[in-house]
Amino acid sequence: MSENTFDDDVFVTDLARAAGIEVSEIDLDEDLLGLGVDSVRLMALLDGWRGRGIDVSFPDIAGAATVREAVTLLRRHSPIG
């Protein structure tokens, strides 16, 4: 996979790694911040996603109520979205 690609699996894998859990433990309808990803980890994730060309703000991603909403938001801002 190229650095400039993004898909739902990339997001969920990144999120699981940041939360210290298995990908299989993430429910797309779960509260995004309830997974245990604090603001510092979320900022680090955003930096990585921005490196892939995804231009999304911290307030937007932190405001996503669920993992599914965050995935949709990231996909919308993805250069391949």
Secondary structure, 3 states (H helix, E strand, C coil): CCCCCCCHHHHHHHHHHHHCCCHHHCCCCCECHHHCCCHHHHHHHHHHHHHCCCCCCHHHHHCCCEHHHHHHHHHHHCCCC
